[in-house]
């Protein structure tokens, strides 16, 4: 994936995050959002709670922390130091930066399902959305120079959308929480990739000597 493509994606995602954050900061509660979430949870009913929780685990540390360790180990084995840096930065975004942003915005969750116990009372940006999109974007960048680019890209996109949908079904996030989470993740990971390419250091699997 070229530097110009990564830079364009990063710029678009940054704008999307900034606009979404501005709307939430200035217009909370966002008109119509709660109605959307209520309609989704009512239509889904309780029968989809367990499948939604199962799908949502793809956006948790139980799944993504081992993936991060595996990617880091692979990068070290190949001496792909730029890739290792992106993996570390992605992990920091997911588990350090985003929780801080949640506290900064302090947006309450919809709270439509009392039996669901979120890990945090704050909803913006959605942690599952940030985590799944960040690692999905990283996997796409790594796979892009290979023949698996399109299967990985399609699979990653489907996984991210399913994780996001699961959060709406469970009534623990607003749509803007998800949009902001996706945009933030894509902006950071593609931005790092573009920066490394600008320095002549590809973040993908061909970074080693």
N, C-alpha and C positions, 0 to 999 in steps of 0.2 A: 504494500500500500504506500503510495507516494506521500511525501511530506505535504504537498499542497492539498491533497485529499484529506489527510489527517487534520491539517490546520483548518480547513473549511468546516469539517465536521465539528471540531472543537469550538470554533467560533459560533456556529449555529446552536450548539448545545449550551454554550455559555449564555447566549442571548435568551434562549428558552428558559434556562434556570433563573436568570435575573428577572425576566418578566413575570414568571410564576411566583417568585419570592415577593416581588413588588405587589402583585395582586393580593397575595395572602396577607402581607403586612398592612396594606391600606384598606382592604375590603373584607376583612374577617368579621363575621362569617361570609364566605363567598356565596353570593346568591345562587340558589338552586342546588348547591352541592349536597347538602344533607338529604334533600329529596331524592337525588340520584342514588345515594348509598342506601337509603331506606327502600327504594324500589328494587334494587339489586338483592338486598338481603331478604326482602319479602318474597321475591320471585324464586330465590334459591331455596328458601326454607331451611329447616334444620338438617335435612337429609344430605346436604352437601358440606356440612361443617367438617366432618372427618376427612373427606377427600381434600378439602381446601387446606386443612392443617397439614396434611401429608405433603401436598404440593409446596406449601410454604416453607417446608424444611429446606428446600433447595436454596433458599435465601438466608440461611442461618449459618452460624459458625460450625455447626456439626458437619456440614457438607463443605463449606467454603474454606475453612481453616486447613483441612487436609489437602484441598486443592492448591491453596497458596503454598503450603510446605512442599508439595510435589513439584510445582512450577519453580520454586526457588531452588530446590535440589537439582532439578534438570538444568536450570540456568548455570548453577555452579559447576556441574559436571561438564558442561560445554564451554565453560568460561565465558558465558554470555552475560557479562557484567551489566550492560545497559538493561537487558531484560530483567535481571535480578533487581535492579533499582526500581523498575516499573512495578514489579511484583510487590516489593516492600512499600512503595508509595501507595499502591492500590489497597493493600492491607491497612495502612495508616488511615486512608480515606474512610474505609468501611468501619473500622473499629475505634478510631480516635476522633477524626474530624467530624464525621456525621453526627455522632452523639453530642458533640459540642454545639453543632448547628441546631440540633433539636432543642437543646436548652436555651439557645439564643432566641429562637422563634417562639418557643413555649406554646405551641398550638395543641390544644386538647384534642384527643381522639373523638370520633363520633360516639363511641361507647354504646353501640347498639346491641352488642352481644355480651351479656354479663358473664357467661361461662368462659369466654376467651380471656386469657391473662397475658396481655402484651408485656414485653420486657421493659417497656418504658411508657410513661403516661403521655409523652409527647408524640406527635404524629408527623411533623414536617421537618425535613424531608423523610420519606418513608425509608426505614432502614433496610427492609427486605428488597426494595426497589434499587437502592444504591448498591447493595452488596451483589445482587444477582446481575445487574447491568454492568457493574465495574469488572467483575471477573469474566462475564460474557464478552465484553469488549476486548479485554486482554486476550482471551482465547482466540478471538477473531483476528487480532493483530498478529498473534503468533502463527496462526494457521494460514494467513493470507499468502505467503510465498509458496505454499504447497498445493498439492492437488485437492486437498480436503477443504479448501477455503469456503466453498459454497455449502457443503453439508454442515460444516461447523457454524457458519454464519446463520443458516436457517434454523438449525437446532438451538443455537444460543438465543436467537430472537424469540422462538416459540417458548423456550423455558422462561425467559424474562417476562413475557406477556402472561404466561400461566401463573407465575408467582404473583404478579401484580393483580391479576383477576382474583386470586385466592384471598388477597387482603380486602378486596371489596366485598366478596361473598361473606367474609367473616365480620364485616362491618367495623374494621379497626382502622381504616384509612379513608381519606377523601381522595377523589381523582387527582387533585392538584398535588397531594403528597407524593403520589406515584410519578407524575410528570416531572416534578422537581427532582426526585431521586434518580430517575433515569437520566435526565439532562445533566445533573451534576456528575454522575459517574462517567458518562460518555465524554463530557468536557474534560475532566481531569485525565482520564486514561489516554484519549486521543491527543490531548495537548502535550502530555509527556512524550508520546511517540513522535509527534511533530518536532518537538524541541530536540530530541535525540538525533533525529534524522538531519536537522539543521546543523548539528555539530558533527555530522558525518558518522554517526554511530547508530546503526539500525537496532531497534529493540527486539526484533524477532529472532528466530532460531539460527540465523546466519551471522550473529554478532560475534561469535568466538573467532579465534585466529585460525 
